[in-house]
Amino acid sequence: MFETILQEIRRYNRIILHRHKKPDGDAMGSQLGLKHILKENFPEKEIYVVGDGAGFFGFMDDSVMDEIPDSHYDGALAIVLDCGAPGLVSDDRYTKAAKTIRFDHHLFVEKFCDEEVIDSSFESCCGLITAFAFEQELRINPLAAKSLYTGMITDSGRFRYDSTTSRTFQLASHLMAQGIDTTSLFRNLYADSLESKQQKAQFIRKIQLTEHNVAYIYTSLEEFNQLGMDTFAVSRGMVNTMADIKGVDIWVNFTETENGVLCELRSATKNINPIAVKYGGGGHAKASGATVKDKEEALAMLQDLDDMMRE
């Protein structure tokens, strides 16, 4: 399948790269990594990256998105990265392109691009892009390598999650050979300010347990507005304050916003993805997300998770 994708890339002079909304390290890493692979190997082509802001991942090199008119999609190739559903794509103009391609490592839910490479055995979309580049003998420059490595370490939990395989380390080794400054990278990713540490302490104090030991945090809209933090920092950024609690195999972070309740689901041992899908979301077997309309629906999800632990 990689050969078909490369043929399509060679055919188009203008290529526009998309990824999911509210990007994490893997979304940004795969988008920026592929951008610089394409620029390195096809300098004559126009390459653009589009979507909402990088947020926390604004420290990544070249992370400012391009602003392009609708006319740029005429006769262009659009590539969607790290996105499991059409409603999650940041900037839905990808549908205006002459041809669409998707690279993704989430569990398959539906096809929404002309050509798709979906492989959930990869720990990250960045790993999938790295494999594509190496198998097709495309050059990976240092900026591409750093971007891809960032996504690999964030989506693998610093190589702790069970999605990490020997292939993960082989691909990471190839990227490391480009001279990545891991000290600087890890400080940007994991060095917390005193304020951030204190915020995490607030969330840890809010952890509750269901009857069958599902850990959860619920942040109301009023509480969210008082925090002065962005949605990513509260929702995805705080979910793993509940990780590694003895006796807890499933945890979920609920965050009320003006547009519904963000739900971040995680598990150490269970496949929680079907529950995320039930509520309109998706993701991975042990790390998924969804947005529900209100607290009542969020608590229904929590009950489903508790029932899973009871079985």
C-alpha positions as CSV (number, residue, x, y, z in Angstrom):
1,M,0.0,0.0,0.0
2,F,2.9,2.4,0.7
3,E,3.9,2.1,-3.0
4,T,0.4,3.4,-4.1
5,I,0.6,6.3,-1.6
6,L,4.0,7.3,-2.9
7,Q,2.7,7.2,-6.5
8,E,-0.1,9.5,-5.6
9,I,2.3,11.9,-3.8
10,R,4.5,12.0,-6.9
11,R,1.4,12.9,-9.1
12,Y,0.5,16.1,-7.3
13,N,2.3,19.4,-7.2
14,R,0.4,20.8,-4.2
15,I,-0.1,18.7,-1.1
16,I,-2.0,19.9,2.0
17,L,-1.5,18.1,5.3
18,H,-4.3,17.8,7.9
19,R,-4.6,16.1,11.3
20,H,-7.1,16.0,14.1
21,K,-8.4,18.9,16.2
22,K,-6.8,19.9,19.5
23,P,-3.5,18.2,18.4
24,D,-1.4,16.0,20.7
25,G,2.2,15.2,20.1
26,D,1.5,12.5,17.6
27,A,-0.9,14.6,15.5
28,M,1.6,17.5,15.3
29,G,4.6,15.2,15.0
30,S,3.2,13.2,12.0
31,Q,2.0,16.4,10.3
32,L,5.2,18.3,10.7
33,G,7.3,15.1,10.1
34,L,5.6,14.3,6.8
35,K,5.8,17.9,5.8
36,H,9.6,18.0,6.1
37,I,10.0,14.5,4.6
38,L,8.1,15.8,1.5
39,K,10.0,19.1,1.4
40,E,13.3,17.2,1.6
41,N,12.5,14.7,-1.1
42,F,10.3,16.8,-3.4
43,P,11.6,20.4,-3.1
44,E,9.7,21.5,-6.2
45,K,6.3,20.7,-4.6
46,E,4.1,23.1,-2.6
47,I,3.5,21.6,0.9
48,Y,1.1,23.2,3.4
49,V,0.0,22.3,6.9
50,V,-3.4,23.4,8.2
51,G,-5.6,23.2,11.3
52,D,-6.2,24.7,14.6
53,G,-3.3,26.0,16.8
54,A,-0.6,23.7,18.2
55,G,-1.5,24.6,21.8
56,F,0.9,23.0,24.2
57,F,2.9,21.6,21.3
58,G,3.7,25.1,20.1
59,F,7.3,24.5,21.2
60,M,7.8,22.2,18.3
61,D,9.8,23.7,15.4
62,D,7.7,25.0,12.5
63,S,4.4,24.4,14.3
64,V,2.6,27.5,13.1
65,M,-0.1,26.4,10.7
66,D,-0.5,27.9,7.1
67,E,-3.4,30.0,6.2
68,I,-4.5,29.1,2.6
69,P,-7.5,30.0,0.5
70,D,-10.1,27.5,-0.7
71,S,-8.7,27.7,-4.2
72,H,-5.5,25.9,-3.1
73,Y,-7.5,22.7,-2.9
74,D,-8.3,22.8,-6.6
75,G,-6.2,20.0,-8.1
76,A,-4.4,19.3,-4.8
77,L,-3.7,16.2,-2.8
78,A,-4.9,16.3,0.9
79,I,-3.4,14.0,3.4
80,V,-5.2,13.4,6.8
81,L,-3.0,12.2,9.6
82,D,-3.7,10.6,13.0
83,C,-7.5,10.9,12.7
84,G,-10.0,8.2,13.2
85,A,-13.2,10.0,12.1
86,P,-14.2,12.7,9.6
87,G,-15.7,14.9,12.3
88,L,-12.4,15.1,14.1
89,V,-10.4,16.5,11.2
90,S,-9.2,20.0,11.8
91,D,-10.2,22.0,8.7
92,D,-12.8,20.1,6.8
93,R,-11.7,21.6,3.5
94,Y,-9.7,18.4,2.8
95,T,-12.9,17.1,1.1
96,K,-12.4,19.8,-1.6
97,A,-9.1,18.3,-2.8
98,A,-8.8,16.3,-6.0
99,K,-7.5,13.3,-4.1
100,T,-7.5,12.4,-0.4
101,I,-5.2,10.0,1.6
102,R,-5.3,9.0,5.2
103,F,-2.5,7.6,7.5
104,D,-3.8,6.5,10.8
105,H,-3.1,4.1,13.7
106,H,-6.4,4.3,15.5
107,L,-8.8,1.3,15.5
108,F,-10.7,1.4,12.2
109,V,-14.3,2.9,12.4
110,E,-15.0,4.1,8.8
111,K,-13.3,5.0,5.5
112,F,-13.4,8.7,4.6
113,C,-10.5,9.2,2.2
114,D,-9.8,7.8,-1.2
115,E,-6.7,5.9,-0.2
116,E,-6.1,4.8,3.4
117,V,-3.3,3.2,5.3
118,I,-4.7,2.2,8.7
119,D,-2.6,0.0,11.0
120,S,-3.5,0.0,14.7
121,S,-0.4,-2.2,15.4
122,F,1.7,1.0,15.4
123,E,2.1,2.8,18.7
124,S,1.8,6.1,16.9
125,C,1.0,7.7,13.5
126,C,4.5,9.0,13.7
127,G,5.8,5.4,13.7
128,L,3.6,4.6,10.7
129,I,5.0,7.7,8.8
130,T,8.5,6.7,9.8
131,A,8.0,3.2,8.4
132,F,6.5,4.6,5.2
133,A,9.6,6.8,4.7
134,F,12.1,4.0,5.3
135,E,10.3,1.4,3.3
136,Q,10.0,3.8,0.4
137,E,13.7,5.0,0.8
138,L,12.7,8.6,1.4
139,R,15.3,10.8,3.2
140,I,14.4,12.0,6.7
141,N,16.1,15.2,7.7
142,P,16.8,16.2,11.3
143,L,13.6,18.4,11.6
144,A,11.4,15.6,10.3
145,A,13.2,13.1,12.6
146,K,12.7,15.3,15.7
147,S,9.0,15.8,14.9
148,L,8.3,12.1,14.4
149,Y,10.3,11.1,17.5
150,T,8.2,13.5,19.6
151,G,5.0,11.8,18.5
152,M,6.4,8.4,19.1
153,I,7.4,9.1,22.6
154,T,4.2,10.9,23.5
155,D,1.8,8.3,22.1
156,S,3.8,5.4,23.5
157,G,3.9,7.0,27.0
158,R,7.7,7.2,26.7
159,F,7.8,3.7,25.4
160,R,5.8,2.3,28.4
161,Y,2.5,1.4,26.8
162,D,2.0,-2.1,25.6
163,S,1.6,-0.8,22.0
164,T,5.4,-0.4,22.1
165,T,7.1,-3.2,20.2
166,S,10.6,-4.1,18.9
167,R,9.6,-2.3,15.7
168,T,9.0,0.9,17.7
169,F,12.6,0.9,19.0
170,Q,14.0,0.0,15.6
171,L,12.2,3.0,14.0
172,A,13.1,5.3,16.9
173,S,16.8,4.3,16.5
174,H,16.7,5.4,12.9
175,L,15.3,8.8,13.9
176,M,17.8,9.2,16.8
177,A,20.6,8.7,14.3
178,Q,19.7,12.1,12.9
179,G,21.0,13.8,16.0
180,I,17.9,14.6,18.1
181,D,18.6,16.7,21.3
182,T,16.5,14.5,23.7
183,T,17.4,16.6,26.7
184,S,15.8,19.7,25.3
185,L,12.9,17.7,23.9
186,F,12.1,16.0,27.2
187,R,12.3,19.2,29.1
188,N,9.8,20.8,26.8
189,L,7.5,17.9,27.1
190,Y,7.7,17.0,30.8
191,A,9.3,19.8,32.8
192,D,6.4,21.4,34.8
193,S,6.2,24.9,36.2
194,L,5.3,25.3,39.9
195,E,1.9,26.5,38.8
196,S,1.4,23.3,36.8
197,K,2.4,21.1,39.7
198,Q,-0.1,22.9,41.9
199,Q,-2.8,22.5,39.3
200,K,-2.2,18.7,39.1
201,A,-2.4,18.5,42.8
202,Q,-5.9,20.1,42.6
203,F,-7.0,17.5,40.2
204,I,-5.5,14.6,42.2
205,R,-7.6,15.8,45.2
206,K,-10.7,15.5,43.0
207,I,-10.3,11.8,42.1
208,Q,-13.2,9.7,42.9
209,L,-13.9,5.9,42.6
210,T,-17.0,4.1,41.4
211,E,-18.2,0.9,43.2
212,H,-15.9,-1.2,41.1
213,N,-12.9,1.0,41.2
214,V,-13.1,3.1,38.0
215,A,-11.3,6.3,38.9
216,Y,-12.8,9.6,37.6
217,I,-12.6,13.3,37.7
218,Y,-15.5,15.6,36.8
219,T,-14.8,19.3,36.1
220,S,-18.0,21.4,35.8
221,L,-18.2,24.3,33.4
222,E,-18.0,26.7,36.3
223,E,-14.9,25.1,37.7
224,F,-13.3,25.0,34.2
225,N,-13.9,28.7,33.7
226,Q,-12.3,29.5,37.0
227,L,-9.2,27.5,36.3
228,G,-8.0,29.7,33.4
229,M,-6.6,26.7,31.6
230,D,-7.2,25.6,28.0
231,T,-9.4,22.5,27.3
232,F,-6.4,20.3,26.3
233,A,-4.6,21.0,29.6
234,V,-7.7,20.2,31.7
235,S,-9.0,17.3,29.7
236,R,-6.2,15.3,28.1
237,G,-3.5,16.9,30.2
238,M,-5.0,15.8,33.5
239,V,-6.4,12.4,32.7
240,N,-3.2,10.5,33.6
241,T,-3.1,12.0,37.1
242,M,-5.2,8.9,37.7
243,A,-2.7,6.5,36.1
244,D,-0.9,3.9,38.2
245,I,-3.3,3.9,41.2
246,K,-3.2,0.4,42.8
247,G,-6.4,-1.5,42.1
248,V,-7.5,0.9,39.3
249,D,-7.6,-0.5,35.8
250,I,-9.8,2.1,34.1
251,W,-9.9,5.9,34.6
252,V,-11.8,8.7,32.9
253,N,-11.6,12.5,32.9
254,F,-14.8,14.5,32.3
255,T,-14.5,18.2,31.4
256,E,-17.6,20.4,30.8
257,T,-17.3,23.0,28.0
258,E,-19.7,25.2,26.2
259,N,-19.8,22.5,23.5
260,G,-20.4,19.4,25.6
261,V,-18.5,17.2,28.0
262,L,-15.0,16.1,26.9
263,C,-14.4,12.5,27.9
264,E,-10.9,11.0,28.1
265,L,-10.9,7.3,28.7
266,R,-7.8,5.3,29.7
267,S,-7.1,1.7,30.8
268,A,-4.2,-0.4,31.9
269,T,-5.8,-3.8,31.0
270,K,-9.3,-3.4,29.4
271,N,-10.4,-2.5,25.8
272,I,-12.4,0.6,26.5
273,N,-12.7,1.7,22.9
274,P,-16.2,0.2,22.3
275,I,-17.6,2.4,25.0
276,A,-16.0,5.5,23.5
277,V,-17.4,4.5,20.1
278,K,-20.9,4.0,21.7
279,Y,-20.8,7.6,22.6
280,G,-19.6,8.9,19.3
281,G,-15.9,8.8,19.9
282,G,-13.0,6.4,19.2
283,G,-9.3,6.0,19.5
284,H,-7.3,3.0,20.8
285,A,-8.1,-0.1,22.8
286,K,-6.7,1.5,26.0
287,A,-6.8,5.2,25.2
288,S,-9.9,6.7,23.7
289,G,-12.0,9.8,23.8
290,A,-15.5,11.2,23.1
291,T,-17.6,14.3,23.5
292,V,-21.1,13.9,25.0
293,K,-23.9,16.4,25.3
294,D,-24.2,16.7,29.1
295,K,-23.4,15.4,32.5
296,E,-26.2,12.9,32.4
297,E,-24.7,11.2,29.3
298,A,-21.2,11.4,30.9
299,L,-22.5,9.6,34.0
300,A,-24.1,7.0,31.7
301,M,-20.7,6.4,30.2
302,L,-19.2,6.1,33.7
303,Q,-21.8,3.5,34.5
304,D,-20.8,1.5,31.4
305,L,-17.2,1.6,32.5
306,D,-18.1,0.5,36.0
307,D,-20.1,-2.4,34.5
308,M,-17.1,-3.4,32.5
309,M,-15.1,-3.7,35.7
310,R,-17.8,-5.7,37.3
311,E,-17.9,-8.3,34.6
